[in-house]
Amino acid sequence: MTMPSSLLFSRRHALKSLSSGFGYLAFSALAAEQGKAARGGVLSPKNPHFEPRAKRVIFLSMRGAPSHVDTFDYKPRLNKDDGKAGKYGGSRGAMLMKSPWDFHQHGESGLWISDLFPNLAKHADELCLLRGMHTDQPNHPQATLQMHTGNFQFVRPSLGAWSLYGLGSQNSNLPGFITLNPTGSAQNYGSSFLPAIYQGTKIGSRSRRRNRQKGGGDVVKIPNIKSPNLNEDQQRAYLDLVQGLNRSKLEREVHQPAVEGVIESFELGYRMQGELPDKMDISGESAETRKLYGIGNGDTDAFGKQCLLARRFVEAGVRFVEIAHRSGWDQHRNLKNDLERNCGQIDQPITGLLTDLKRRDMLKDTLVIWAGEFGRTPHGQGGDGRDHNNKGYTTWMAGGGVKGGFSYGATDEHGYEAVENKMHIHDWHATILHLLGLDHERLTYKYAGRDFRLTDVHGNVAKDILA
């Protein structure tokens, strides 16, 4: 029988084809082995780009935009011009409104801080006030997303995810990025196109109404992450079976980010069982420590427990912890009562956190950040309130290699717009990464054919605030 000419192969052609196939198989096996090796240490500590000033971050997120002109941005001219028409407009002929609270100078540095923070003012010489902040959006969802991810238009990895991606974790039995009592979209702590293992682990969440009543959120309960029906050996055997199937799929298809994420998350979840419940159990803390954080006081108890948990997490090696105070800082009206309540809920807990970190010799390499998504207007609204203001506001940092007792940037005489040493949210992100030893221009991830970064194509490090 004669074979059709189209099916005839020369020996040379056959060997050439086979050799290409062997090469592909070898490459595939090598890639799979490299992938397994990378997965085994994906969260292990990584070398920063340069010597870091901070090893970890605690981000205190004040959802709703606190009024800077009533807290950390003293404006004597605003007091003087109270009741006058401002040059900034405002709805229905709103007039300039002075702060209901007095400001005083504190510490050797003489930083001006509102009477709303009598306890935190004792740490004035550790605070670095960033008074020239500005951002692109005056709307809460978009501005909050930009504060967390650098972008309000597209889904992008969060600041915590980028930090973990760049540095890895210092404890393989705990998540490298934890968000306590989060609010808003999951994008605020998500990993987007970064591998899923870099996204924040959410612990605790309550409704907005309950959070108003509970001082920014109920106590974060210890999650039940142990199987009630399997002992440890049985659970390990079950997990090994599932992971074996996952790895077989990965070896067949070589590059499957979703499968890689499942493998990592399953392993981390298993390891967390032995350590996370212990780290979340604060019953062994001394009475003095609990009092320091305001635990046991109805107004400060919930946020105080979260601040204490944050200290315990970073002490155990967690790279990035975010705490969301969700009691509502969006004060278009009733500013006097609501802002006083909110500040009363956080003043003692934050003071306790800074004190505790300092006495444990951890504040020097722990960057503590306090921020809302934007500020408030100097003119009044609703009789006793202030409108949104993204053109100028204040955040602060402490520890982690920033200058203490230092004020950087300024708004105009009434506090409406940043005019000196202006710091856009991209600059803010670039500076945070720099303090962690990461060059924001080099910390990139290739996705869809392009190298992406937290700061997009923007961002300048505020070198003047570096200690």
SENU-701457 format. One record per residue (C-alpha): residue in one letter; x, y, z. Coordinates in pm, 1 decimal, padded with zeros to 6 digits. Each point is the difference from the previous one (the first is absolute). Last residue first. Layout:
! residues N
A	X	Y	Z
...
END
This chain:
! residues 467
A	01461.5	06188.9	05921.8
L	-00182.2	00015.9	-00330.9
I	-00260.8	00278.7	-00021.5
D	00201.2	00212.4	-00244.7
K	00031.6	-00293.3	-00238.3
A	-00363.1	00023.0	-00107.6
V	00033.7	-00274.5	-00263.8
N	-00147.1	00098.7	-00335.9
G	-00284.6	-00179.9	-00174.0
H	-00130.4	-00046.4	-00353.0
V	00001.8	-00254.8	-00282.0
D	-00230.1	-00252.2	00172.8
T	00073.9	00056.9	00371.5
L	-00077.9	-00357.4	00107.1
R	00187.7	-00151.4	-00295.7
F	-00085.5	-00169.8	-00327.7
D	00242.4	-00138.8	-00257.7
R	-00198.1	-00057.1	-00320.5
G	-00077.9	-00299.1	-00220.7
A	-00332.9	-00082.4	00161.1
Y	00168.3	-00013.4	00341.1
K	00364.4	00037.3	00094.8
Y	00042.0	00094.0	00364.3
T	00207.6	00294.5	00117.9
L	00186.6	00118.0	00308.0
R	00279.7	00178.0	-00184.0
E	-00165.2	00342.7	-00027.6
H	-00133.3	-00016.1	00356.8
D	00349.6	-00070.0	00131.1
L	-00052.9	-00217.1	00307.5
G	00189.2	00029.0	00328.9
L	-00313.9	00011.9	00214.2
L	00041.2	00377.2	00046.0
H	00016.0	00025.6	-00379.1
L	-00329.6	-00188.3	-00031.8
I	-00168.0	00252.3	00230.5
T	00154.8	00291.5	-00190.8
A	-00115.8	-00127.2	-00340.1
H	-00350.7	-00051.7	00138.8
W	-00018.5	00356.1	00135.2
D	00141.9	00138.2	-00325.1
H	-00273.7	-00184.2	-00190.6
I	-00259.7	00137.4	00246.4
H	00116.8	00349.9	-00089.0
M	00225.3	00184.5	00242.1
K	00022.9	00378.0	-00035.3
N	00311.3	00148.9	00153.5
E	-00186.7	00330.9	00038.0
V	-00338.3	00102.1	-00143.4
A	-00247.1	-00272.3	00096.6
E	-00353.2	00142.0	-00028.1
Y	-00280.6	00083.7	00242.7
G	00171.1	00046.8	00333.0
H	-00095.3	00365.0	00060.2
E	00347.1	00151.3	-00029.3
D	00097.3	-00232.3	-00285.6
T	00101.8	-00361.7	00057.8
A	00342.4	-00107.3	00116.5
G	00271.4	-00255.9	-00053.0
Y	00207.6	-00190.2	00253.0
S	-00034.1	00038.5	00376.2
F	00251.9	-00175.2	00222.2
G	00000.5	-00111.9	00361.2
G	00139.9	-00333.3	-00114.3
K	00187.5	-00038.1	-00325.7
V	-00088.3	-00322.2	-00177.5
G	00198.4	-00324.1	00029.1
G	-00271.7	-00248.2	00091.6
G	-00142.7	00197.9	00289.1
A	-00302.5	00224.4	-00052.4
M	-00198.1	00109.3	-00303.9
W	-00270.2	00262.0	-00044.8
T	-00275.3	00098.1	-00240.4
T	-00124.2	00350.9	-00067.4
Y	-00223.5	00161.6	-00263.1
G	-00003.4	00210.5	-00316.7
K	-00174.8	-00013.3	-00336.3
N	-00214.2	-00306.3	00076.7
N	-00255.4	00189.6	00209.1
H	-00342.1	-00143.1	00082.2
D	-00249.1	00222.6	00183.7
R	00000.6	00117.0	00362.2
G	-00258.8	-00010.4	00278.2
D	-00203.6	00199.0	00248.0
G	-00262.5	00202.4	-00188.9
G	-00028.5	-00247.4	-00285.8
Q	00332.9	00103.6	-00144.1
G	00279.9	00219.4	00126.0
H	00296.8	00142.0	-00183.6
P	00350.7	-00124.5	00076.1
T	-00070.9	-00308.9	-00212.5
R	00069.9	-00353.5	00112.8
G	00283.6	-00248.4	-00062.6
F	00080.2	-00292.4	-00229.9
E	00013.5	-00383.8	00006.3
G	00076.4	-00013.5	00371.3
A	00341.5	-00057.9	00146.2
W	00209.5	-00117.3	00295.0
I	00321.1	-00191.8	-00075.7
V	00224.5	-00190.4	00242.8
L	00333.2	-00110.8	-00148.1
T	00162.6	-00260.9	00222.2
D	00380.7	00010.8	00001.3
K	00063.8	00257.0	00276.1
L	-00334.4	-00079.7	00160.6
M	00112.2	-00351.3	00091.0
D	00219.6	00060.2	00305.0
R	-00259.6	-00175.8	00217.8
R	-00048.1	00326.0	00193.2
K	-00058.4	00182.4	-00328.2
L	-00250.3	-00247.6	-00139.0
D	-00203.6	00012.3	00321.4
T	-00003.1	00379.3	00014.8
L	-00096.9	00032.8	-00366.4
L	-00280.9	-00255.1	00039.9
G	-00122.4	00151.5	00326.0
T	-00020.6	00343.1	-00160.9
I	-00194.8	-00154.2	-00286.3
P	-00240.9	-00164.4	00246.0
Q	-00036.9	00318.5	00211.7
D	-00088.8	00233.9	-00286.0
I	-00210.1	-00242.1	-00207.9
Q	-00348.7	00003.1	00153.4
G	00026.3	00356.7	00130.9
C	00090.5	00117.4	-00349.6
N	-00319.8	-00154.3	-00132.9
R	-00221.1	00144.4	00272.8
E	00141.5	00351.4	-00034.2
L	-00042.5	-00022.4	-00376.0
D	-00363.1	-00105.1	00045.0
N	-00106.3	00256.6	00260.0
K	00150.0	00316.0	-00145.9
L	-00034.3	-00102.7	-00363.2
N	-00376.7	-00048.2	00012.7
R	-00019.6	00052.3	-00374.3
H	00192.4	-00093.8	-00313.1
Q	00205.6	-00226.7	00226.3
D	00127.0	-00291.1	-00204.3
W	00219.8	-00141.1	00277.6
G	-00223.1	-00303.8	00054.8
S	00067.1	-00260.2	00268.6
R	00198.9	-00228.2	-00226.6
H	00350.5	00017.2	00140.0
A	00185.1	-00231.5	-00234.0
I	00313.8	-00173.6	00124.2
E	00260.6	-00101.5	-00256.8
V	00286.7	-00234.7	00076.6
F	00303.2	-00050.2	-00226.2
R	00304.3	-00226.8	00044.6
V	-00126.3	-00251.8	00253.7
G	00303.8	-00121.6	00196.6
A	-00132.6	-00090.5	00344.6
E	00063.4	00351.5	00135.3
V	-00196.2	00130.2	-00298.3
F	-00296.6	-00215.4	00101.6
R	00014.6	00075.1	00372.8
R	00017.0	00374.9	-00065.8
A	-00295.4	-00021.2	-00238.2
L	-00194.5	-00202.9	00255.8
L	00057.1	00276.4	00255.5
C	-00127.3	00257.9	-00247.2
Q	-00306.9	-00216.3	-00065.2
K	-00066.7	-00036.1	00370.9
G	00022.2	00376.5	00046.0
F	-00240.9	00057.1	-00287.6
A	-00265.2	-00210.1	00174.2
D	00063.3	00119.0	00356.9
T	00032.6	00374.7	-00059.7
D	-00348.3	00129.9	00075.1
G	-00112.7	-00274.6	00236.7
N	00321.7	-00005.6	00199.3
G	00125.2	-00351.5	00069.7
I	00286.0	00031.3	-00245.9
G	00130.7	00355.8	-00013.3
Y	00330.1	-00106.1	-00157.1
L	00204.5	00074.8	00312.7
K	-00269.4	-00161.2	00213.6
R	00052.3	-00329.9	-00179.6
T	00375.5	00031.0	00042.9
E	-00029.6	00068.7	00373.2
A	-00240.5	-00289.5	00048.9
S	00261.5	-00227.0	-00153.5
E	-00053.7	-00181.8	-00329.5
G	-00084.7	-00369.0	00032.6
S	-00362.7	00049.2	-00101.8
I	00111.9	00151.4	-00331.0
D	-00082.6	-00308.8	-00208.1
M	00050.1	00103.5	-00362.4
K	00361.7	-00116.0	-00012.7
D	-00097.4	-00337.1	00147.9
P	-00281.1	-00048.5	-00250.5
L	00241.2	00082.6	-00286.1
E	00277.3	-00242.9	00095.8
G	-00091.0	-00367.2	-00039.8
Q	-00286.3	00036.9	-00242.9
M	00200.2	00240.2	-00215.7
R	00208.0	-00286.5	-00139.7
Y	-00302.3	-00161.4	-00165.3
G	-00123.7	00328.5	-00142.3
L	00347.4	00075.5	-00135.4
E	00009.2	-00334.4	-00178.8
F	-00345.7	00045.7	-00148.4
S	00080.7	00359.2	-00103.3
E	00322.3	-00100.6	-00173.1
I	-00155.9	-00285.3	-00197.0
V	-00303.1	00209.1	-00096.7
G	00220.7	00286.6	-00119.2
E	00210.6	-00235.2	-00214.2
V	-00320.5	-00134.3	-00151.7
A	-00113.9	00351.0	-00091.0
P	00343.6	00088.3	-00136.1
Q	00000.3	-00299.0	-00239.8
H	00330.9	-00030.0	-00181.9
V	00129.0	-00354.1	-00061.0
E	-00321.3	-00159.1	-00140.5
R	00080.2	-00360.4	00085.0
E	00216.0	00081.2	00302.3
L	-00265.3	00237.3	00135.7
K	-00273.5	-00258.7	-00040.6
S	00210.1	-00253.3	00184.5
R	00072.6	00263.5	00265.4
N	-00371.8	00052.7	00063.2
L	-00066.2	-00373.8	00021.8
G	00285.2	-00040.5	00247.2
Q	-00129.0	00299.6	00194.5
V	-00336.1	-00170.1	00043.4
L	00157.9	-00324.7	00120.3
D	00247.6	00182.0	00225.2
L	-00288.1	00200.0	00150.3
Y	-00186.9	-00318.0	00091.9
A	00312.4	-00151.7	00154.0
R	00070.5	00318.3	00195.7
Q	-00360.3	00010.4	00123.4
Q	00017.9	-00361.0	00111.2
D	00324.4	00062.0	00188.1
E	-00137.4	00314.8	00167.3
N	-00329.2	-00155.4	00109.6
L	-00301.2	00023.8	-00225.2
N	-00366.6	00080.1	00070.0
P	00010.5	00349.1	00152.9
S	00252.4	00128.6	-00256.2
K	00197.8	00286.9	00145.7
I	-00034.8	00354.0	-00137.6
N	-00250.0	00136.1	00251.1
P	00075.5	00371.4	-00014.9
I	00087.3	00184.9	00322.4
K	-00250.6	00286.6	00020.6
V	00087.1	00355.9	-00094.4
V	-00154.4	00213.6	00272.2
D	-00290.6	00193.4	-00144.8
G	00074.6	00286.9	-00233.3
G	00078.3	00370.5	-00009.5
G	-00110.5	00090.5	00349.9
K	-00277.9	-00253.8	00037.9
Q	-00306.2	00210.5	-00075.1
R	00121.6	00147.2	-00326.1
N	00135.5	-00343.6	-00085.5
R	-00341.7	-00157.0	00047.1
R	-00147.6	00241.8	-00251.6
R	00279.3	-00056.8	-00251.7
S	-00042.6	-00376.7	00012.5
R	00281.6	-00207.7	00139.9
S	00317.7	-00163.1	-00127.0
G	00268.4	-00214.5	00158.8
I	00325.5	-00141.5	-00134.6
K	00076.0	00047.8	-00368.3
T	00324.3	-00151.0	-00128.6
G	00150.3	00254.5	-00237.2
Q	00100.8	-00105.5	-00350.1
Y	00351.2	-00125.4	-00069.6
I	-00092.7	-00371.4	-00028.7
A	-00228.5	00090.7	-00290.6
P	00293.1	00047.0	-00237.6
L	00021.9	00363.5	-00117.4
F	-00262.3	00086.4	-00263.2
S	-00242.2	00147.2	00256.7
S	00155.9	-00052.1	00345.6
G	-00290.2	00122.4	00212.5
Y	-00005.5	00214.0	00313.6
N	-00195.1	00300.2	-00128.7
Q	-00132.9	-00215.0	-00285.7
A	-00220.5	-00170.7	00259.7
S	-00220.6	00308.7	-00028.1
G	-00099.0	00198.0	00306.3
T	00090.6	-00076.6	00357.8
P	00252.2	-00220.4	00170.8
N	-00026.0	-00116.1	00364.4
L	00365.6	-00100.8	00017.3
T	00202.5	-00036.6	-00319.2
I	00291.4	-00244.3	00010.5
F	00295.9	-00021.2	-00238.4
G	00279.2	-00256.1	00041.5
P	-00247.2	-00265.8	00104.4
L	00126.9	-00209.4	00289.9
N	00187.3	-00331.5	00023.6
S	00278.6	00099.6	-00240.4
N	00105.8	00285.9	00228.6
Q	00228.7	00276.9	-00127.9
S	-00203.8	00059.5	-00313.7
G	00107.4	00098.8	-00349.6
L	00169.0	00331.1	-00079.1
G	-00116.2	00120.9	-00340.5
Y	-00315.2	-00207.4	-00034.9
L	-00093.1	00074.0	00360.7
S	00035.2	00374.3	-00054.4
W	-00186.3	-00017.3	-00331.9
A	-00287.3	-00187.6	00167.8
G	-00016.0	00251.3	00286.0
L	-00009.8	00295.0	-00241.2
S	-00282.5	-00165.9	-00191.4
P	00022.6	-00168.8	-00338.9
R	-00193.5	00170.6	-00284.3
V	-00355.0	-00013.9	-00133.8
F	-00048.5	00303.1	-00222.6
Q	-00138.1	00352.7	00031.2
F	00086.1	00108.3	00356.5
N	00373.4	-00076.4	-00017.0
G	00277.5	00017.5	00259.7
T	-00121.4	-00319.0	00166.6
H	-00099.9	00088.6	00357.1
M	-00029.1	00378.8	-00014.3
Q	-00135.9	-00027.3	-00353.9
L	-00273.1	-00238.2	00115.0
T	-00091.4	00229.1	00288.3
A	-00011.2	00296.6	-00238.2
Q	-00227.5	-00186.0	-00241.8
P	-00241.1	-00126.9	00265.0
H	-00006.2	00329.1	00199.5
N	-00044.3	00260.8	-00271.4
P	00227.6	00307.2	-00015.0
Q	00244.7	-00169.4	-00242.9
D	00350.2	00084.2	-00112.9
T	00199.9	00014.9	00323.4
H	00170.8	00259.9	00213.7
M	00229.8	-00003.6	00303.9
G	00189.4	00311.7	00109.3
R	-00024.7	-00041.6	00378.0
L	00205.1	-00316.3	00040.4
L	00050.9	-00004.1	00377.5
C	00297.0	-00207.9	00118.4
L	-00081.1	-00107.7	00354.0
E	00258.0	-00125.7	00250.8
D	00053.0	00334.8	00176.7
A	-00375.7	00045.9	00025.9
H	-00037.2	-00322.5	00197.7
K	-00168.0	00172.9	00296.5
A	-00239.1	00151.1	-00255.7
L	-00140.1	-00351.3	-00049.5
N	-00151.8	00019.9	00347.5
P	-00168.7	00341.1	-00029.0
F	-00122.8	-00066.3	-00355.4
L	-00317.7	00206.1	-00051.5
D	00188.4	00292.4	00156.3
S	00142.7	00055.8	-00346.7
I	00369.5	-00036.2	-00075.2
W	00257.3	00268.1	-00083.4
L	00348.6	-00147.6	00005.3
G	00231.4	00171.7	00248.2
S	00297.6	-00222.2	-00073.0
E	00089.2	-00033.3	00367.3
G	-00340.8	-00147.1	00055.9
H	-00335.8	00159.9	-00066.9
Q	-00136.5	00325.3	-00139.1
H	-00368.0	00064.7	00057.7
F	-00312.3	00000.5	-00215.6
D	-00346.9	00092.9	00120.2
W	-00313.3	-00174.1	-00116.4
P	-00317.7	00128.8	-00166.7
S	00205.8	00060.2	-00313.8
K	-00087.8	00316.1	-00186.3
M	-00266.0	-00001.3	-00270.0
L	00033.5	00182.9	-00330.2
M	-00337.5	00068.4	-00155.1
A	-00218.8	-00213.9	-00222.2
G	-00183.4	00191.4	-00273.5
R	-00230.6	-00280.0	-00108.9
S	00271.6	-00260.4	-00058.1
G	00363.5	00096.1	00029.4
G	00202.6	00270.4	-00166.0
Y	00372.9	00000.0	00064.2
K	00054.3	00372.5	00042.2
G	-00155.4	-00015.4	00345.6
A	-00293.5	00209.0	00111.7
K	00051.5	00106.9	00358.8
G	-00147.8	-00176.4	00301.1
D	00334.2	-00083.4	00161.4
D	00275.7	00208.0	-00155.5
K	00215.4	00019.5	00314.9
N	-00040.4	-00367.7	00080.8
L	00090.7	-00091.7	-00357.4
R	00300.5	00231.2	00023.5
P	00125.8	-00192.3	00304.8
K	00011.3	-00321.5	-00209.2
Y	00139.3	-00302.4	00185.2
D	00016.5	-00311.6	-00217.5
F	-00001.4	-00308.5	00225.3
T	-00357.0	-00054.1	00128.0
D	-00271.6	00252.9	-00083.5
V	00150.9	00134.7	-00323.0
H	00080.8	-00357.4	-00105.0
S	-00363.5	-00113.1	00007.8
P	-00006.2	-00377.9	-00011.1
A	-00088.6	-00164.7	-00334.8
G	-00262.2	-00278.7	00008.7
R	00205.5	-00306.9	00085.1
M	00285.1	00062.8	00244.3
S	00264.5	-00257.2	-00093.0
L	00269.9	-00072.7	00258.7
F	00276.9	-00170.2	-00200.7
I	00250.0	-00205.2	00198.7
V	00308.5	-00064.4	-00213.0
R	00305.4	-00224.8	00028.0
K	00378.0	-00003.2	-00037.2
A	00056.4	00374.4	-00008.2
R	00318.8	00193.1	-00078.6
P	00093.5	-00237.9	-00277.1
E	00351.2	-00047.4	-00141.9
F	-00036.4	-00026.4	-00376.9
H	-00201.3	-00191.6	-00260.2
P	-00148.1	-00221.9	00268.1
N	00112.5	-00361.6	00038.0
K	-00286.6	-00243.0	00019.8
P	-00151.7	-00174.5	00301.8
S	-00189.3	-00322.7	-00081.1
L	-00346.7	00043.2	-00146.9
V	00068.6	-00167.3	-00336.2
G	00236.9	-00252.7	00153.7
G	-00151.9	-00333.3	-00094.0
R	-00174.6	00148.4	-00297.6
A	00332.0	00100.5	-00152.9
A	00138.8	-00350.6	00037.1
K	-00312.9	-00150.8	-00150.6
G	00015.4	00242.7	-00292.1
Q	00365.5	-00081.4	-00057.5
E	-00088.6	-00368.2	-00013.4
A	-00284.5	00068.8	-00242.0
A	00222.0	00215.3	-00218.7
L	00264.8	-00273.8	-00010.4
A	-00260.1	-00261.7	-00090.3
S	-00140.8	00218.4	-00277.1
F	00345.6	00080.6	-00132.2
A	00091.5	-00367.8	-00009.5
L	-00327.5	-00086.9	-00170.9
Y	00050.9	00280.1	-00252.4
G	00351.9	-00118.2	-00075.4
F	-00118.0	-00358.3	-00040.8
G	-00265.5	00121.3	-00243.1
S	00254.0	00198.0	-00201.3
S	00222.1	-00308.2	-00010.7
L	-00294.6	-00204.8	-00124.5
S	-00070.7	00236.4	-00283.5
K	00362.2	00006.4	-00116.8
L	00030.5	-00374.6	00032.7
A	-00312.6	-00051.3	-00210.8
H	00111.4	00247.2	-00265.6
R	00340.5	-00168.0	-00032.1
R	-00159.9	-00345.6	-00024.2
S	-00215.5	00129.2	-00282.9
F	-00370.0	00009.6	00058.0
L	-00275.0	-00138.7	-00229.9
L	-00355.8	00093.8	00090.6
S	-00056.3	00251.9	-00281.6
S	00145.6	-00244.1	-00253.4
P	-00287.2	-00236.8	00061.2
M	00120.2	-00338.7	00125.5
T	00028.3	-00284.6	-00252.0
M	-00134.9	-00338.9	00098.6
END
